[in-house]
């Protein structure tokens, strides 16, 4: 008998706000004071080896109010921001070092520090509440009553203001999960994704033009590094941010296309590429940057949450021998694959195809094995 599970999916929406000149002065003043407060709390936390909010509140609260002019809720939010940063560093196994806050950022608690409707963004400041217009395109769906808004972050970047808002919605997923389609997805460089599905169809998502563009970014970064000036360093940083946003957009586009194409009750099968850096240590040094730095894990994260929303599932499998196994006869041999020419030819049965397509077929086969194992 089928049941129903309710799952929470959180999506972070990134929108730009458009304050007036007067509001910009107030926002900058507020965020500057918050930055100073964050660094004061951080010095206290580090110097006293203390991450207990009650203790931090007792020893810093009135100083924050009197010295930086923060309101009560702002002071509490600053304490939480500092504590969360130290705990994140600890969970990432970083040494216990002093955390410094250099950027203009402001953590905002929903319905206390900020609110949002279809027309205006409202934010708490040192000068009272500010009503600011924002980029409303594609935001309409978040006001249908099914989303809950979390603690947002206001960021000042590139002389602009951006709001990052986590939005959570409950989705219904039937259990046990019933599969009616399997899609094997081989991720790579020349083809960003190669899919093989239950209809026997293969689709290649070409990545050669993307590889060329990333090569351009690499050369530009090298030239700027050789220059070494302050302006060059700033441009390296902005170039890296631009490249990351571009890569993220590509992953969003492909994962959305896959989920839209196959719909509900689809099992997507990916290789576990968590250790892709280790696996590519022997790659020619000229190609290593492109091979190890593409955001494969980000692709997987995007596909996972989009699949859940559509009542589908993503599994990851061991990548061992995926590109060396013949899907026809099962023969495994390294020589089966000609990496340079992207050709797979089985040394046992002579079956031949594109090597990325072979990877996708073998992942599809592992999807079949997964389904059969669940029925036992």
Secondary structure, 3 states (H helix, E strand, C coil): CCEEEEEEEEEEEEEEEECCHHHHHHHHHHHHHHHHHHHHHHHHHHHCCCCCHHHHHHHHHHHHHHHHCCCHHHHHHHHHHHHHHHHHHHHCCCCCCCCCCCCCEEEECECCCEEECCCEEEEEECCEEEEEEECCCCCHHHHCCCEEECCEEEEEECCEEEEEEEEEEEEEEEECCCCCEEEEEEECCCEEEEEEECCCCEEEEECHHHHHHHHHHHHHHHHHHHHCCHHHHHHHHHHHHHHHHHHHHHHHHHHHHHHHHHCCCEEEEEECCCCHHHHCCCCCHHHHHHHHHCCHHHHHHHHHHHHHHCCCEEEEECCCCCCCECCCCCCECHHHEECCCCEEECCCCCCEEEHHHHHHHHHHHHHHHHHHHHHC
